[in-house]
């Protein structure tokens, strides 16, 4: 191999060792064939940018679409016009739907280490299913389907899906 003096070793480490490194040091475009070109530069933003994390949802209703929120609002007999935030606020302030809107999260050791406090008062999917069973309603579908079914039953609106009879 080569014997380097102290000054030459630094120079050798700074030199490019391949064609890719040479092009990237020069800030040139590299033709990858088939019309695909990749910009190689000095690391100034050529990589993929990450999106900012979304803020956490404070309410289960914030996770629903506007159409789902309107269906819940119609069931309760509250106005269905307005923005999504207004619909969420109406559903949260109605005594019949408010218990379903509180977000239930698992309380983990990591959350305790961060100093988070557990959320109480919300209804998990299992709790909503138990309510449906007690009312004689079907327990299939998403949490939204279950909540809509329960609200229809409580308000006497529509025809909620009844549970099948066991033989």
GIUR-V43745 format. One record per residue. N is the residue number from 1. RES is the residue in one letter. D_CENTER is the distance of its C-alpha to the mean C-alpha in Angstrom with 1 decimal. Layout:
n={N | N}
res={RES | RES}
d_center={D_CENTER | D_CENTER}
//
This chain:
n={1 | 2 | 3 | 4 | 5 | 6 | 7 | 8 | 9 | 10 | 11 | 12 | 13 | 14 | 15 | 16 | 17 | 18 | 19 | 20 | 21 | 22 | 23 | 24 | 25 | 26 | 27 | 28 | 29 | 30 | 31 | 32 | 33 | 34 | 35 | 36 | 37 | 38 | 39 | 40 | 41 | 42 | 43 | 44 | 45 | 46 | 47 | 48 | 49 | 50 | 51 | 52 | 53 | 54 | 55 | 56 | 57 | 58 | 59 | 60 | 61 | 62 | 63 | 64 | 65 | 66 | 67 | 68 | 69 | 70 | 71 | 72 | 73 | 74 | 75 | 76 | 77 | 78 | 79 | 80 | 81 | 82 | 83 | 84 | 85 | 86 | 87 | 88 | 89 | 90 | 91 | 92 | 93 | 94 | 95 | 96 | 97 | 98 | 99 | 100 | 101 | 102 | 103 | 104 | 105 | 106 | 107 | 108 | 109 | 110 | 111 | 112 | 113 | 114 | 115 | 116 | 117 | 118 | 119 | 120 | 121 | 122 | 123 | 124 | 125 | 126 | 127 | 128 | 129 | 130 | 131 | 132 | 133 | 134 | 135 | 136 | 137 | 138 | 139 | 140 | 141 | 142 | 143 | 144 | 145 | 146 | 147 | 148 | 149 | 150 | 151 | 152 | 153 | 154 | 155 | 156 | 157 | 158 | 159 | 160 | 161 | 162 | 163 | 164 | 165 | 166 | 167}
res={X | X | X | X | X | X | X | X | X | X | X | X | X | X | X | X | X | X | X | X | X | X | X | X | X | X | X | X | X | X | X | X | X | X | X | X | X | X | X | X | X | X | X | X | X | X | X | X | X | X | X | X | X | X | X | X | X | X | X | X | X | X | X | X | X | X | X | X | X | X | X | X | X | X | X | X | X | X | X | X | X | X | X | X | X | X | X | X | X | X | X | X | X | X | X | X | X | X | X | X | X | X | X | X | X | X | X | X | X | X | X | X | X | X | X | X | X | X | X | X | X | X | X | X | X | X | X | X | X | X | X | X | X | X | X | X | X | X | X | X | X | X | X | X | X | X | X | X | X | X | X | X | X | X | X | X | X | X | X | X | X | X | X | X | X | X | X}
d_center={56.2 | 56.5 | 57.8 | 56.1 | 57.4 | 55.1 | 54.6 | 54.1 | 51.3 | 49.1 | 50.0 | 49.2 | 45.7 | 44.9 | 46.0 | 43.6 | 44.1 | 42.8 | 42.7 | 38.9 | 39.3 | 42.2 | 40.3 | 37.3 | 39.7 | 41.4 | 38.1 | 39.0 | 37.2 | 37.6 | 38.3 | 36.5 | 38.4 | 37.6 | 36.8 | 33.8 | 34.1 | 32.2 | 32.6 | 33.6 | 34.1 | 34.3 | 30.5 | 29.9 | 26.5 | 27.0 | 24.0 | 20.5 | 18.6 | 15.1 | 12.7 | 12.4 | 9.4 | 7.4 | 9.1 | 8.1 | 8.5 | 12.2 | 12.7 | 11.8 | 13.3 | 10.9 | 8.3 | 11.4 | 13.1 | 16.3 | 18.4 | 17.1 | 17.7 | 21.1 | 22.0 | 21.5 | 23.4 | 26.2 | 26.5 | 27.1 | 29.4 | 27.6 | 27.5 | 24.9 | 25.5 | 23.6 | 20.3 | 16.9 | 17.3 | 20.8 | 19.9 | 17.4 | 20.2 | 22.7 | 20.9 | 20.4 | 24.1 | 25.5 | 26.9 | 26.2 | 22.4 | 21.6 | 21.5 | 18.7 | 16.5 | 16.4 | 13.2 | 14.5 | 13.3 | 15.4 | 17.7 | 18.4 | 21.3 | 19.1 | 17.8 | 21.5 | 22.6 | 20.4 | 22.1 | 19.3 | 20.7 | 19.7 | 18.6 | 21.2 | 21.9 | 18.7 | 19.1 | 17.5 | 17.6 | 20.8 | 22.3 | 21.6 | 23.2 | 26.1 | 26.6 | 26.6 | 29.2 | 31.3 | 31.4 | 32.3 | 29.3 | 27.4 | 24.6 | 23.0 | 19.7 | 16.2 | 15.9 | 16.2 | 19.4 | 20.7 | 20.3 | 21.8 | 24.6 | 25.4 | 25.5 | 27.7 | 29.9 | 30.3 | 31.0 | 33.2 | 31.4 | 31.0 | 31.7 | 29.0 | 29.0 | 31.5 | 31.4 | 34.0 | 37.2 | 37.9 | 41.2}
//
